[in-house]
Amino acid sequence: MTGNRREEIRDVAGTVSRETLERLESFEAEFRKWSTRINLAAPSTLDALWSRHILDSAQLAALKPGALKWLDLGSGGGFPGAVIAILLRERSGASIELVESNHKKAAFLRSVLGSLGAPAKVNICRIEQASGIGEGVEIVTARALAPLPKLLDLSAHWLTGGATALFHKGRDYATEIAESRDAWQFDLIEHRSKIDPTSRILELSKVERGRSRPDIANKPVR
């Protein structure tokens, strides 16, 4: 563990304990170990695993510090869901449900999060079959899963029930937002990524089916 990493995590997620930072580094080590056997992430990204994946995921925690019930869709190798789970360990009463249909990736998530004592449950199923999961969820996350219109379809059960979305999006985020307005109404805040200035975290609330009303405008980028 280095002082530089302590500063990096603080800059994106706020102050965390030494134990939490050690758990994040343990997760990183296990991720690298398992990646030699199963495809958890593109090999070309492993050299930048800490910044490109772990820090990028951790920044979500600072956006909703009071939220206790989280749901991560299409968790894959654990970004952002596993990272959020580790950070939530310091919040009394907090938990996260992870949804992942790939059995090998789900096995990795169950193994590493269980060993770290993270407040997470890994559900092995397709998102379309997960509507009974996450009752009372406050925050829904997804990263590198699908274009925004498809994401809204996949997460509609929770978002139209009052949950807020925090979706990672790349440089084409504006096009995806415009395409989504054809079928959905929502309030939107664009958070500039602290890792990649061309990317955004899209915070969507008050999500409803139906064409966007003219009076609904995006809030400024933060």
TORTI-50104 format. One record per atom (N, C-alpha, C, O): x, y, z. Coordinates in steps of 0.2 Angstrom, whole numbers, plus 5000, padded with zeros to 4 digits. Layout:
<pts>
XYZ ...
</pts>
This chain:
<pts>
500449945000 500050005000 500450065000 500950075004 500350114996 500750174995 500350234997 499750234997 500750285000 500350355001 500050384995 499550414996 500350374989 500050394983 499350364982 498850404980 499250304983 498650264982 498150294987 497550304986 498350304993 497850334998 497550404996 496950414996 498050444993 497750504990 497350494984 496850534983 497450444980 497050434974 496350414976 495850444973 496350374980 495650344982 495250404986 494650414985 495650444990 495250494993 495050554988 494450574989 495450564983 495250614978 494550594974 494150634972 494450524973 493850504969 493250484974 492750494972 493450454980 492850424984 492850454990 492350434994 493250504992 493250524999 493750485004 494050435001 493750505010 494250475014 493950405016 493350395018 494350355016 494250285018 494750265023 495250295023 494550215026 495050185031 495650155028 495650135022 496150145032 496750105030 496450035028 496750005023 496050005032 495749935031 495449935024 495449885020 495049985022 494649985016 495149985010 495049945005 495650025011 496150035005 496549965005 496649944999 496649935010 496949865010 496549815006 496749775003 495849815008 495349775004 495349784997 495349734993 495349844995 495349864988 495949834985 495949814979 496549844988 497149814985 497149734985 497449704981 496849704990 496749634990 496349614984 496449564981 495749654983 495349634977 495749644971 495649594966 496149694970 496549704964 497049634963 497049614958 497349614968 497749554968 497449494966 497649454962 496849484969 496449424967 496149434960 496149384956 496049494958 495749504951 496349484946 496149444941 496949504947 497549484943 497649404943 497749374938 497549374949 497649304949 497149264945 497349224941 496549284946 495949254943 495949264935 495749224931 496249324933 496249344926 496749294922 496649294916 497149264926 497649214922 497249154920 497449114916 496649144923 496249084922 495549094918 495349054914 495249154920 494649164916 494649244914 495049284916 494249254909 494349324906 493849374910 493249374909 494149404915 493849454919 493849524916 493349564917 494349544912 494349604908 494849594903 495249554902 494849644898 495249644892 496049644895 496149694899 496449604893 497149594895 497449664894 497949684898 497349704889 497649764887 497549814893 497849864893 497049804897 496849854902 497149834909 497049874914 497449784910 497649754916 498249804919 498349804925 498649824915 499249874917 498949934921 499249954925 498349954919 498050014922 497449994926 496950034927 497449934929 496849904933 496649954938 496049964939 497149974942 496950024948 496650084946 496050104948 496850124941 496550184939 495950174934 495450204935 496050134929 495550124924 494950094926 494350104924 494950044931 494450004933 494250024941 493650034942 494750014945 494550024952 494350094954 493850104957 494850144953 494650214954 494050234950 493650274953 493950214944 493450234940 492750214943 492250244943 492750154946 492150124949 492050164956 491450174958 492650174960 492550204967 492250274967 491950294972 492350304961 492050374961 491250384962 491050434964 490950324961 490250324962 490050334969 489550364971 490450304974 490250304981 490150374983 489750394988 490550424981 490550494983 489950534981 489750584983 489650504975 489050544973 488450534977 488050574977 488350474980 487850454984 488050434991 487950374992 488350474995 488650445001 488150425006 488250385011 487450445006 486950425010 486550365008 486150335012 486650335002 486350285000 486550215003 487150205003 486050175005 486250115008 486050045004 486449995005 485550054999 485349994996 485550004988 485250044985 486049964986 486249974979 486149904975 486049854978 486149914968 486049864964 486549874958 486449924955 486949824956 487349824950 487149774945 487149714946 487049804939 486849754934 487449744929 487849784927 487449674927 487949654923 488649664926 489049694923 488749634932 489349654936 490049634933 490549664934 490049584928 490649564925 491149544930 491049504935 491749574929 492349564934 492249604940 492749594945 491749644941 491649674948 491649754947 491749784952 491549774941 491649854940 490949874938 490749864932 490649924942 490849944948 490649914954 490849924960 490249854954 489849824959 490349804965 490149814971 490849764963 491249744969 491649794972 491749794978 491849844969 492249904972 491749944976 491949954982 491149954974 490649984978 490549944985 490449964990 490449874984 490349834989 490849844995 490749845001 491549844993 492049854997 492049915001 492149925007 491849974997 491750035000 491150045005 491150075010 490650005003 490050005008 490149965014 489749975019 490649935015 490749895021 490849945027 490749925033 491050005026 491150055031 490450095032 490450135037 489950075029 489250115030 488850065033 488650015031 488650075040 488150035043 487550025040 487150075038 487349965039 486749945036 486749945028 486149925025 487249955025 487349965018 487449895015 487749845018 487149885009 487249825005 487149834998 486849884995 487349784994 487349784986 487149724984 487449674986 486749714979 486549654975 486949664968 486849714965 487249614966 487649604960 487249554956 487049504958 487149574949 486849524945 487349514939 487549554935 487449444938 487949424933 487749354931 487649314935 487649344924 487449284922 488049234920 487949174919 488649254920 489249214918 489449184925 489649214930 489449114925 489549074931 490249084933 490349084939 490749084929 491449094931 491549164934 491849164939 491249214931 491349284934 491049284941 491249314945 490449254941 490049254947 490449214953 490349234959 490749164951 491149124956 491649164959 491849164965 492049204954 492549254956 492249304961 492549314967 491749334959 491449384964 491249354971 491349384976 490949294971 490749264977 491349254981 491349264987 491849224978 492449204982 492749264985 492949264991 492949314981 493349374983 492949414988 493249444993 492349434986 491949474991 491749444997 491749475003 491649374997 491549335003 492149345008 492149345014 492749335005 493349335009 493549405012 493849405017 493249455009 493349525011 492849545016 492849605018 492349505017 491749525021 491349585018 491049625022 491349585012 490949645009 490149625009 489949575009 489749675010 489049665011 488749665004 488349705002 488849605001 488649594994 488349524993 488549474996 487849524989 487549464987 487649454979 487449504975 487849404977 487949394969 487449344967 487349284969 487049374962 486449334959 486649314952 486849354948 486649244951 486849224945 486249214940 485849164941 486049264936 485549264932 485549314927 485949364927 485149314922 485149374917 484749424920 484349414924 484849484918 484549544920 483849544919 483449564924 483649514914 482849514912 482549464917 481949464918 482849424921 482549374926 482649404933 482549364937 482949464934 483149484940 482649534944 482749564948 482049534941 481549584943 481349574951 481149624954 481449514953 481249504960 481849524965 481749514971 482349544962 482949564966 482949634968 482749674964 483249654974 483349724975 482749764977 482649824975 482349734981 481749774983 481949834988 482349824992 481649894986 481849954990 482549984988 482850024992 482849954982 483449984980 483450054979 482950084976 484050094981 484050164980 484450184974 484250234970 484950144973 485450164967 485550104963 485650044965 485450114956 485650064951 486250084947 486250134945 486750034947 487350054943 487450004937 487149944937 487850024932 488049984927 488650014923 488650074923 489049974921 489650004918 489849964912 489849894912 489949994906 490149954900 489649894898 489849844896 488949914899 488549854898 488149864892 488049814888 487849924890 487449924885 487350004883 487450044888 487050024877 486950094876 486350114881 485950074883 486250174882 485850204887 485050184886 484750164890 484850184879 484150164878 484050094881 483550074884 484550044879 484449974881 484549974889 484149934892 484950014892 485050014899 484450034903 484250004908 484050084900 483450104903 482950044903 482550034907 482850014897 482449954897 482649904902 482149874905 483249884903 483449834907 483349854915 483149804919 483449914916 483349934923 482649974925 482649994930 482249974920 481550004921 481249984927 480850024931 481249914929 480849894935 481049934941 480649944945 481649944942 481949984948 481850054947 481650094952 482050084941 482050154940 481350184940 481250244943 480850154937 480250184937 479850174944 479350194946 480250134949 479950124955 480250174960 480150164966 480650214958 480950264962 481750264963 481950314966 482050214960 482750214961 483150264957 482850284952 483750284958 484150324954 484650284951 484950244954 484850304945 485350274941 486050314941 486050374941 486550274942 487250304941 487550264935 487850204937 487550284929 487850244924 488450274921 488450334919 488950234920 489650254917 489450264909 489150214907 489650314906 489650324899 490250354896 490550404899 490450334890 491050364887 490850424883 490350454884 491350434878 491250504874 490650504870 490550564868 490250454869 489650464865 489050474869 488550464867 489150494875 488550494880 488050544878 487450524879 488250594874 487750644872 487250614867 486650624867 487550574862 487050544857 486650494861 486050494859 486850454866 486450404869 485850444873 485350414873 486050494876 485550534880 484950554875 484350544876 485150584869 484650614864 484250554862 483650564861 484550494860 484150434858 483650414863 483150384862 483850414870 483450394875 482850444876 482350414878 482850504874 482350554875 481750534871 481150564872 481850494866 481250474862 480750434865 480150424863 480950394870 480550344873 480450354881 480050324884 480850404884 480950404891 480950474893 481150524890 480650484899 480650554903 481150534909 481050484912 481550584910 481950584916 482350644918 482450684913 482450654924 482950714926 483650684926 483750624927 484050724923 484750704922 485250754925 485250814924 485750724928 486350764930 486950734927 487050674928 487350764924 487950744921 488550754925 488750814927 488950704928 489450714932 490150694928 490150644925 490550744927 491150734923 491550684927 491750684933 491850624924 492250574927 492850604929 493150654926 493050584935 493750604938 494350564935 494850584937 494150514932 494650474929 494850494921 495350494919 494250504918 494250514910 493850574909 493250574909 494150634908 493750694907 493250694901 492850734900 493350644896 492850634890 492250594892 491850594888 492250564898 491750524900 491350554905 491450604908 490750524907 490250554911 489950494916 489850444913 489750514922 489350474926 488650504925 488550564927 488150474922 487450494921 487050474927 486950424928 486750524930 486350514936 485650534934 485450584932 485250484933 484550484931 484050474936 484150424940 483550514937 483050504942 482350524939 482350554934 481850504943 481150524941 481050494934 480750524929 481250434933 481250394926 480550374925 480250334929 480250384919 479650364917 479650344909 480050374906 479250304907 479150284900 478750344897 478350374900 478950354891 478550404887 479050464885 479550474888 478850494879 479350544876 479450604881 478950624885 480050624881 480250674886 479850744885 479650764879 479650774890 479250834890 479750894888 480350894890 479550944884 480051004883 480351034888 480851064888 479951034894 480251074900 480751034904 481051064909 480850974902 481350944906 482050954903 482150934897 482450984906 483151004904 483650964908 483550954914 484250954905 484850924909 485050984914 485051044912 485250954920 485650994924 486351004922 486650964919 486751054924 487351064922 487851014924 487750974929 488351004920 488850954922 489250974928 489451034929 489350924932 489750934939 490450904938 490850914943 
</pts>
